[in-house]
Amino acid sequence: MSKEIRNIIGDFMSEKKAKSNDFVDRQSKICTANDLIPQELYTEYDVKKGLRDKSGKGVLTGLTNISRVDGFANVDGVRTPCEGCLWYRGYDVFNLVKGFEGASDIHGFEESAYLLLFGNLPTAEQLQNFKEVIGENRTLPSTFIRDVILKGHSKDIMNSITKSVLTLAAYDPDMSNCAIDNVLRQSIGLISVFPMLAVYGYQAYSYYDCENSLIIHRPRPDLSVAENILMMLRPDGKYTELEAKVLDIALVLHMEHGGGNNSTFTTRVVTSTGSDTYSVIAAAMSSLKGPKHGGANIKVVEMIDDIKENVSNLEDRDELEAYLTKILDKKAFDGAGLIYGMGHAVYSISDPRAKIFKVFADKLATEKHREKDFELYCTIEDIAPGLISSRRNAFTGVSANVDFYSGFIYDMLGIPEELFTPLFATARVVGWCAHRIEELVNSGKIIRPAYQSVMSERQYVPIDKRE
């Protein structure tokens, strides 16, 4: 094909694309105008936007025995803010972390996963058997890494994992069977391979898009989930005991958070249709990747970097407070008017996950010689709640949430930002699977909430008479 013909074809395609873009631009304005519903109608029909009432309390849509999130207490009949508490199967997460923190083995993820899936803390023998089962399931189909992960590389690792999960369904001869034993088999299989899907997805992106060396370490059955993630991610496969311990605890804290969070509710909704495990987890992944849900810790790190660039003396509390005020007033950072990592839909006085993260962020900062960075985070955590509360009518108190310190910890561990949310998913898939099983055991009804129609009825008009 001559250069002249190629140019003609190129011009023709560019013209077609321009016309298409113009059409979409014009029609999008029409869509926006026709789809806009007056806000007063939401009040008139008492619509619980976001499935939360005017006080911020979630609408009750189900029951669960898997976990509980406490942000308020009933004091003399009055809903009163309290210190936040997160419970896994009746155990305070503080006590769970304290229980395995001092253990020589790195197995908090495995112990907590067993607890959420089966309802009880494992004995030593049960835990060892469970770890062995996870280790044995850390395998992907032949050529899967080459044909699915490497050939379909993407900067969006969440999409890469979702694609891999859906592709794995094709290798399961009993894919659609929703019997509990089969769903449990599928769940353990997915929990086992999620670290590989995440890390290999990143390595593919790093090789093809960033022109780095391609490094694919095989997981080791004798290592914990946290140890395998660090080993597979790093070229030399090395890590310290503290690094593995901190990542292990991070995974535990991200593993579950009640049935009402968006991705877990998505798990429940899609499970209620009778869909297969792979489709359910793919739907939950699509929910979690949203920046309002699982991607917030990246925004915290970006905000901190912006603060470092624009505040000349980070130890000057007044200068730092002045810049945080500019962020809130939409005059700095991304213009959103948010101090990321602050506030939560349920927790009021404190987020227990943030309190635990802070302790280990301090320890890791000392090992990594990043004490100044840790002090900056602490100062922002101290200043921000007062600034936010003075400007907004919040239904709950304002405190640091799980995202505030988690991104800092991942950064100190040398984990790239592209993996922040995928690691969240690597932990949360345990909670999703537990909730899927609980929904299958107890429900039987498809989840179908109501929407009030506010449209006006119209008569059909022939095309030659339309304006």
N, C-alpha and C positions, 0 to 999 in steps of 0.2 A: 504494500500500500504506500503510495507516494506521500510526501510530506504535505502537499497541497490538499489532498483528499482528507488526510488526518486532521488538518486545520479546519476544513469545512465541517467535518463531523463534530469536531470539538466545539465550534461556534454554534452548531445546531443544538447540541446537547446543552450548552450553556444557556441558550435562549429558552429552551424548554424548561430548564431548572428555574430560570428567572420568572417565567410565567407561573410555574407551580408555586414558587415562594410568594409571589404577589397574590395569588388566589388564597393561599393559606393565611397570609397576613390579613387580608380583607375579611375572610370568613371567621377568623379568630375573634375579631372585634364584634361580629354579629353573635357568635357563640357567647361571648362574655355578657353582652347586653341582654340576650334572651335567657341566660341561665342565672342571672343575678336575682336573688330573692331578697325582698326587703327585710331588714333585720328585725323590725317590729313584729313580723309574723312568727319569728322564733319564740318571742315572748308570749304572743297571743295563744299559740298552741302548746306552750310550756315544753318546748323541745329542749332536751338535755344535750346541748352541743358537746361533742367530745365524750358523750356518755358520762357527763359529770353535771351535777346540779349547780345552782348558783353559788353555793359555798365551796365548790370544788370537790365535793364527795362523789365518788364513782357510783353509777347506777348499778344495783345488784342484778347480775345476769346469771349467776351460777354459784355452786358450792365447790370447795376444794379442800382436800386433806393433805396437800403437798407442801404448802408454805403459807406464811402470813406476813403482811407488812403493817407495822404499827407506826402511825404518825400522830395519832390522837388518842386520848383516853376519855372515858365517860366519868366525869367528876360531878357528883350530885345532879345527874341528869343533863349536864352540860358538856358538849363536845369540846374538849380542852387539849391544846397542843401539848405533846410530851416528847421526851427523848425518843428518837427513832429506834425501832427494833425490827430485825428480820429473823424469821423462824423457818427452819427447814424441818419438816415432819415433826414439829413440836420442840426442836432444839434451837436455842438461841445461837445465831451464827457466831457471836463472840466466843461462846464456849466451844463450838466446833473448831474454830481456828486455834483457840488456845490449846485444845486437846491434841491437835497434830502438829502444832508449831514446834514443839520441842522434840518431836520424834526424829530419830536419825534418818529414817527413810522419807523420801519425798512422795507422799501418797494422799495428800489432802483431796485432790481432784477425784481420785478413785474411790476414796471412802465416802465423799459427799455424793458422788454419782450413784453409788450403791444405795445410799440412804434414800435419795430422791426416787430412784426407780423401784425399790423393793419395800420401802417404808420403815426399815430398821437399820441401825448401825450394824455393820458386819462384825463377826468374830474374826480373829486373826486368820483362821482357816478360810472363812468365806471371802475375806478381803484378798487373800493370796490367790484363791481360785478365780475371783473376778478379774484381778490384774492379769492373770495368765490368759483368760478368755479375751480380754481387750488386746493383749499382745499378739495372740494368735489371729485376731481379726484385723490386724494392721497390714492388710494386703489389698492391693488393687488388681483388677483383672489384667491379664497379659496385654501388653502394649497400650494400656489405658493412659499411662503418663505421656507417652509419645503422641498417641492419636487424639486424645481428648484434651489434656491439659496443655501440652506444649504447642500443638497445632492450633489450639483455640485460645492463645494467650490474650490477656487483657489487663489494662491498668486497673480496672475495676475488679478486684479480687473477689468481692462478694458475688458478682455476676458469674465469675469463673467457677466458684464453688457451687453455685446454684445449678449451673449447666452440668457440672460433674455429678451432682446428686441426681438430677433427672436422667442422666445417661446411665448411671449405675442401675436404675430401674430396669433397663433393658437386659441386664445380666442376671436378674432375679426371676427364676421361673415361677415363683409364688408371689409375685409382686402385689397383686390385688387382694390377697387374702388378709382380711382384717381380724382374724382370730388372734387372741391376746398373745399366745405363744409365738406366732409368726411375727407379729408387730414387735414383740420384745427382741426377737432375733434380728430383725431389720434395724431396730433402734441401737442395739449394741454394735452392730456392724457400722452404722453411720457415726456413732460416737467415736469408734476406734479409728476411722479413716479421716475424720474432719481435720485433725492436725496436718495430715499429709496433703489434703486438698488445698488447705490454706497456704502452707509453706511452698509447696510445689507450684501453686498458682502464682505466688510472688516470684519465685525463682525464674519461671518462664517469662514473666513481664520484665524482670531485671535483665535477663539475657537478650531478649528480642528488642525491647523498647529502650533500654538504658545502656545496652552494649557492654554489659558486665559478663564475667565468666559464668557459665552454666554449671551449677553445683546441685547435684541430687544425691543426698545422703539417704540410705535406707534406714528406716526406723529400727530401733533395737527392742526386742521383746522384754529385755531385762530392765529397761529404763521406764520411768514414769512418763505420763503425758507431758508434763512441764519440761522434764529433761529432754525428751525427744524433740519437742518444739525448738528448744535452744540448739540442740545438737544438729538438727536438720537445717536450721536457718543459717548457722555460722560456717564459714569456709573450713575452719579448723575443728569444728564440732565441739569446742571446749566451752565450759561455763563454770562458775563458782557455785558452791553450795548455797550461798545466800541468794544468788540470782535465780537458781532453780526454785528455792523456797518461796521467794517473793512472787514469781510467776505462777507457781502452784496456788498460792493464796489468792492472787488476782483472778484466776480461773474459777476458784470456788465462789468468790464474791459476785462474779458475773453469771453464775450458773442458773440462778432461779430468782424470780422476784414477783411471786403471786400470779394469779390467773388473769389479772386485769391489764397487764402491760400489753402494748399493741401486738407484738409478735406472738405472744402466748395466746392472746385472744384470737388472733388469726389462726393459730394452730387448732384451737377449739372449734372455730367456725368451719374450717375446711374438713376437719375430722368428722364433724357432724353430718357432712354430705355423704360419707361412706368412701371418700377418696383414699388412695393408697398412701403409705408412709412417705415415699419419696416426694410426691406432689405436695403433701402437707408441709414437709420440712422446707421445700422450695418456696412455698408461699410465705412461711415464717421468715425465711431469709430475705425475701423481697420487702417485708415489713421492717425488719431490723436495720436494713441498709439506709433507711431514711435518716437525714441529718437531725430530725426531731427525736429520733429514737436511739439508734446505736452509734451514730457518727459524731456525737457531741464532744467526745474527748479530743478529737482532732482539732476542733475549733478552740479548745482551751489552749493547746500547745501553740497554735497560730496566734492567738491573742497574747500569750506570754511573749512570744517572739516580737510582736508588734510593740508591746510595752517596753521591751529592752531597747528597741530602736528609737523610741520617742521620749523616754524618760532619762534625762542625763545622769541623775543620781538615784539609783534604785533604792538606796538606803534612806532617802529623804521622804518621810511619810507624807508630808504635805504635797510634794510634787507628784508622788504616786497617786494620792487621792484626787488631785486635780485632773490627772489624765484619766483615771477611772470615771470621773464625772463626765469628761468629754465623751467617753465611750457610751455611757448611759444616755447622754444627750444626742447621740447619733452624729457626733462631730469627729469621731476617731474610729480606728480599726475598720470594721466592715459596714458601718452605718446602720447596723441592726438595732442598736440601743440595748444590747445585752452584754452582761458580764458572764461569760460562759462558765459552766461548772457551778453556778449558784442557783439554788432553789430546786424544788421538786414537787410533783403533783400530789404526793402523799405525805412525805416527811415534812415536819414543820420545824422543830427545834434542831434536829440533827439527822444526818443520814449515817447509819451505823457502818455502812461500807466505806464511806469517806473517812470515818474515824479510824478504821482499821488500816486503810490504805496509807493514811498519814503516818502512822507508826512505822510502817515498813518503807515508806518513802524516805523517812529520816535515816533509817539504817542503811539503805542503799545509797543515799546521797553521800554518806560518810565514806562508804567503800569506793564510790566513784569520784570523790573529791568535788562534789557539787553542792556543798553546804550553802553557798550563797544563793543558788537557785532555789533551794528548799526554803530558805528564809524569805525569799521573794514571794513564793506561794503562800507561806504562812501569813505574811503581812497583807496580801490581797484578801485572803480568807477572813482576816480580822476586819478589814475596812469595808469590803463590798456589801455585806448584809445591811449595814446601816444606811449606806448610800441608796441601795435599792428600795428599802422600806420607806425611806423618806420621800421617794418619788412615785411610788405605786401603791394601790390598794390591793395588797396580796391576801388571798384567802388563808394562806398558811404562812408560817415564819419563813425566813430566808436563811439558808445555811449551805455550806459546801455539799455538793452531791458526789456520787461515785465517779463522775467524769472528771472532777477537778484534779484529783491526784493520779488517776489511772493513766492518763496520757503521759504525765511526767515520769511515772514508773516505767512505762513501755519505752520511752525515749532513753532513759538511763540504761535499760536492758539492750539498747541497740536495735530495737524492733522498729522497722520502717513504718511510717504513717499509713501506708497502704494496707498494713496488716492489723491496724488497731481494731477496726470493726470485725474483720474475720476472726480475730482471736476472741472477741466478745461472742461471736457465733459459735466458735469451737467449744466454749463453755456452756452457752445457753441452749445448745442442742439437747443437752441432758434434760433441762427443764421442759423443753418442748415435748420430748419423748414421754416424759412422766405425765404431762398433762394430756397428751394424746391417748395414752393408755387409760387414764382416769375417765376421760370423756367417753371412750368406747365401753368401759365397764358400766357407767352410770346413766348415760343419756338415752340414745336411741332416737331422739328427735332432732331434726335439722334446725339449726339456729337461724331464725328469721325475724329480726326486729321490724317494727312498723315505720313507714315514712308517710307523713300526711301530704297528700297532693294539694297544691295551691294553684294549679293551672285553671285557665278558663276554657270552657268548651267552645269549639268553633265549627263552622260548617265547611265542608270541602268545596274548594273553588277550582274550576277547570283551569288548565295551565294558560290558556289564551286570555283569561280574565284576571290573572294575578298581577299585582303591581310590584 
